[in-house]
């Protein structure tokens, strides 16, 4: 099996080489250093290419921080929406957070989103500024790593005790109460 390493949806195995492998009847595996390819992680471009070229795609179970966070949050796992990254601008992000809270309330749905590790603190600051005190917030950080942190509390409780999220991969979940 040939392994394709994907980073930022750019493959390190040229398309013509992939095509040659498939024409020879060889398999190609897509792996990720951290996460689950195609779920909040690069990989969708290779999978899309495979479908466009009539290559069978076989998903294999692997760690997905998005699903692990949802499982450990205690929030609604029957109805949820993953939003990926929120806007970078604080004012736009605050608007989006209010929309997510309203959507959660209206649809009784968990809202999940992520941020780059170096912007976690600014995202958390905005969350605590705009969400209602009773809204449940789960912060899941360093999932499956030493120092893993997963905790769900009302927004009001987070204001009293902030976690250290500097440079730690984190997922945020909210559910309006």
VENNORMO-V597097 format. One record per helix or strand of 2 or more residues. SS is the DSSP state (~ for helix, > for strand). FROM is the first residue (numbers start at 1). TO is the last residue. If there is no record, write none. Layout:
ss & from & to
SS & FROM & TO
SS & FROM & TO
//
This chain:
ss & from & to
> & 2 & 7
> & 10 & 11
~ & 15 & 23
> & 28 & 31
~ & 44 & 52
~ & 65 & 73
> & 80 & 85
~ & 90 & 107
> & 110 & 115
~ & 117 & 130
> & 136 & 141
> & 149 & 154
~ & 155 & 158
> & 170 & 175
//
